[in-house]
Amino acid sequence: MTGIPIPDESLDMQITDILRTISWPTNKDALVDAAREAGASNEVLSMLDGLPEQDYADVNAVTKLIGSNYGPGLGG
């Protein structure tokens, strides 16, 4: 981790830091729980909570959906 409190990081960095800590495959609930435990911002929690209820094989599966839902800069 960078040593910067997660809520002070950009959204991209918050999500990257959270996804690095996940054991894959995972599901939406585990993603939201990991973000909450990491102290992610409400905006990041909302993004993850808005993902479809399904299993995610890896980081790319999550970032593709986040990127398509929230515009450029995420999930490329």
Buried (B, 14 or more C-beta within 10 A) or exposed (E): EEEEEBEEBEBBBBBBBBBEEBEEEBEBEBBBBBBBEBEBBEEBBEBBBEBEEEEBEEBEBBBBBBBEEBEEEBBE
